[in-house]
């Protein structure tokens, strides 16, 4: 089990919701798909590192700051005297490497991931030095997608290709390693320094009235939800969910999208749409939140 697990970022969750509830501009839609694809690739890598049997500490998805410079670590594994640091890429298709530059098959240049890796590696070393931890850093770019091919890459580049990932991790698994208290101290320190709210969000501005209202299906994201007794059911895929659970899922989505708006019975009744009874909405909110104020000025928090 990872010592720090990976979760979907607020930016990804926001874009996911907006993509369902409005027509995103193509630029924002593409950004959402890129984030989604990247996250899916990270989960694939996580599923492999979770199988490691050696003594190690796995930290996923860290956003850190050192000397006023921020950097992100997709995955980090502490083994004995070495920190293995991975930059994960879920690229798909044919690419080629030429003069330290990376190109898609159609000759479109993309940012060489080694640039980001080199910067993050240098900042991680600085951070470790500041924290007085003398551990070696081994940094690599992992291309996780099995449909990815990179031509003409120099052999000395720190790239791990899809066909090499399992073999690389198996090698780590056989590395003689013994963790002690200092490793846990370092892991706890890095987690405590993790910046939850990323300043690098790229989400278009939006208004409440722009978004389609209603409870979406937990499985297929459809708005084809109807209420039958204590359950919500989807006409598209047949998935069922307790009304109270579906309402709270929608409330959490509302809180994510509109953190500055008050949660009231009227607002959530309009937001959920398919639950016709305001009394039912009120009961669910009262069970899960603290009520503040009285009568028409009351809200939940």
GUVEX-927266 format. One line per field, with one value per residue (C-alpha): x, y, z. Coordinates in pm, whole numbers, plus 32768, in hexadecimal, padded with zeros to 4 digits. Example, Ala and Ser with C-alpha at 12.3 -4.5 7.8 and 13.67 -1.06 7.14 Angstrom:
! residues 2
xx = [84CE 8557] $
yy = [7E3E 7F96] $
zz = [830C 82CA] $
! end
This chain:
! residues 301
xx = [8000 8081 80D9 8033 7F23 7EC1 7D72 7CD4 7D38 7C36 7C84 7C3A 7AFB 7A86 7AC6 7A1E 78E5 78EA 7917 77D9 770B 7768 7807 7974 7A40 7B20 7C5A 7BCD 7B3D 7C92 7D35 7C3A 7C7D 7DF6 7DD3 7CED 7DDB 7F02 7E49 7DEA 7F59 7FBD 7EC0 7F54 80AE 8020 7F85 80E4 81A1 809D 8116 8278 82D8 841F 8438 83E0 830E 8239 81C6 80E3 808B 8154 8155 8279 8327 8494 853F 83FC 83F3 82DB 82FF 822C 8286 81A4 822E 8349 83D1 84C0 859C 86C3 87B6 870B 85D6 8546 848A 83A3 830D 81E6 8171 8045 809E 8008 807E 81C7 82C7 8430 8558 863E 8742 86BD 855E 8427 8337 81F2 81EA 814B 8281 81CD 82C8 8264 831C 8433 83D6 8549 8538 8430 84DD 862B 8590 84C7 85F0 86CD 85C2 858F 8705 86FB 85D4 8681 87B8 86E7 8645 87A0 8755 8879 87CD 881E 8715 86D4 85E2 8539 8426 8332 8269 814E 806C 80A4 8043 8169 82A4 83CC 84C8 8634 8650 87B5 8802 887E 8735 8681 8550 848D 83B6 8270 8319 841F 8345 82FA 8462 84DF 83F9 845A 85C4 8562 84B1 85F5 86C1 8747 869A 865B 858E 85B1 8516 85C0 850F 83BB 841F 8475 8332 8262 831E 82E0 816E 8155 81F3 8105 803C 7ED0 7E4A 7F14 7F46 7F6C 7DF9 7D77 7BFD 7B21 7A3B 78D1 7789 767F 7577 7658 7659 7558 74AA 7459 74F6 75E2 760D 772F 7792 774B 772D 75D8 74C8 73C5 737D 7228 71C1 7107 70CB 7213 72E8 735B 7374 7415 734C 748D 7554 7465 754C 7499 74FF 7456 73B6 746A 75BB 7575 7509 7641 771D 7674 769F 7815 7826 776F 7865 798A 78FD 7877 7941 78C5 7750 7681 75E1 746C 7341 72C4 7415 7454 72EB 7325 7480 7409 72C9 7243 71F9 70A6 7077 7125 70D6 71A3 72C8 72B0 72B8 73EF 74A1 7443 74CD 761E 765C 763A 7524 7580 747F 7305 71E0 7227 738A 73F7 7505 75DE 774D] $
yy = [8000 815C 8237 8356 82F4 83A8 8456 8516 8683 8794 8815 86C5 8694 87F5 87C8 8673 870F 8839 8755 869F 87D2 88C5 88E0 891D 89DE 88F5 8972 8926 87DA 8771 87DB 8704 85D6 8605 8613 84E4 841C 847C 8410 82C3 8286 82D7 81DC 80CF 8112 8114 7FBD 7F3A 7FE6 7F6C 7E0B 7E53 7D62 7E05 7EF4 8046 817C 81EC 8356 83B5 850D 8609 877F 881A 8969 89B8 8B0C 8BA4 8AA8 89A9 8851 8719 85AF 84AE 8386 835B 821C 8220 80EA 80D9 81EF 824F 8314 82A3 83C1 8385 8476 83BD 83EE 8345 83A3 82CE 829B 82C2 83C9 840A 84A9 8596 868E 867E 86C7 85ED 85E5 853C 8473 859E 8670 8731 877F 873D 87A4 86B3 8611 860D 8787 8765 8635 86EA 8819 8749 866B 879A 8832 86E6 86D3 8837 87DC 86A5 8774 8877 8760 86C8 8579 84E5 83FB 83B7 8421 8345 83F1 835A 83A3 827F 8256 817D 8156 800A 80B8 81AA 8194 8283 826B 82DD 830B 830F 81E5 82BD 837B 8325 829F 816C 80E9 8023 7ED4 7F22 7F99 7E47 7DD4 7F19 7EEF 7D81 7DF4 7EE8 7DCA 7D04 7E2D 7DE9 7EEE 7F37 8061 810C 822D 833A 82C4 82E8 843D 84AC 8420 84CF 8613 8608 85C1 86E3 87C8 8756 887C 8812 8936 894C 8AAC 8A1A 89DE 8A2F 8A34 8B22 8C0C 8B99 8C01 8B37 8B85 8AFB 8999 8889 8827 86C6 8595 84E0 8369 82F2 81F5 828A 83FF 8411 8502 83F1 83C2 837F 8349 8211 81EC 81FE 81D6 8299 81CF 821B 81E3 81C7 80BD 8044 80A2 80D8 81AD 8212 8369 83E9 8377 840F 855A 856E 851E 863F 8723 86D8 8729 8872 88C7 8883 895F 8A76 8A80 8BE1 8B99 8B35 89DD 8A09 8926 89F7 89FF 8888 883C 88FF 886B 8700 8745 85E0 85C8 8673 868A 87AF 8706 85D9 86B8 876B 8622 85B1 86FC 8700 85A2 85F9 8766 885B 895B 8AC8 8BDF 8BC9 8BCA 8C5A 8CC1 8B63 8AA3 896D 8944] $
zz = [8000 7FAF 80D8 801F 7F2A 7DEE 7DC6 7CAA 7CBD 7CFA 7B9D 7AFB 7BC6 7B70 79FD 7A05 7A99 79AD 7880 78EA 793C 7827 76CF 771D 761C 7552 7600 7759 76E5 7661 77A8 7864 7787 77B3 792F 792D 7853 792D 7A69 79CA 7978 7ADD 7B61 7A7E 7B0E 7C71 7C37 7BEC 7D07 7E02 7DBA 7E32 7F49 7FB3 80D8 8042 8073 7F4B 7F33 7E14 7D8D 7E55 7E12 7ECB 7EEC 7F29 7F15 7E88 7D6A 7D4E 7CB7 7C95 7CCF 7C2A 7CEA 7DE4 7E7E 7FA5 7FAF 809E 803E 7EF7 7E98 7D4B 7CAA 7B7F 7A86 79E8 7882 77E2 767C 7569 7403 7349 73AD 7352 7405 734E 73CD 7532 74B9 74B5 738D 733C 71FA 7147 71A4 72B7 73C8 7530 766A 76B6 7807 785E 788C 7999 7A2E 7A47 7AF0 7BE8 7C35 7C81 7D64 7E18 7E5D 7EE8 7FC5 804B 8092 814C 8218 8259 81B9 80FB 8007 7E9B 7D9C 7C6D 7B7D 7A4B 7952 793A 77FA 7877 7747 768C 7546 755E 7489 748B 736F 736F 74E6 7571 764D 776C 7797 78DD 7827 7894 7777 7798 775A 7864 7986 7A25 79FD 7A9B 7BC8 7BEA 7C03 7D16 7DC5 7DDC 7E5B 7FBB 8091 81FE 826B 83BA 8477 83A8 826C 8311 839B 8239 81A9 82B6 827A 8102 8139 822E 8129 8016 7F8A 7F6B 7EA2 7D62 7CD7 7B7A 7B3A 79E0 79FF 7939 79F6 7A0D 7AAB 7B5F 7A56 7940 79CB 798E 7ACF 7B40 7BE1 7AF5 7AED 7BC2 7AB7 795F 79B0 790A 797E 793C 7AAE 7B44 7CAE 7D16 7E8A 7F49 7E10 7CE1 7BA0 7A50 7913 7849 7902 7A13 7B32 7C7F 7DA7 7EEB 7ECA 8002 7F77 7E21 7EBA 7F92 7E66 7DB0 7EDE 7EE2 7D71 7DB3 7ECC 7DE2 7CCD 7DAA 7EEE 7F3C 7F1B 8049 8053 8085 8054 7F2F 7E7F 7EA0 7E3F 7CFC 7CCA 7CEC 7C26 7C15 7D8C 7D91 7F0A 7FB8 8102 8096 8034 8183 8244 818A 81C8 8337 8361 82C3 831C 8437 8402 8432 845A 8464 8371 8215 827D 82E2 8227 825E 829D] $
! end
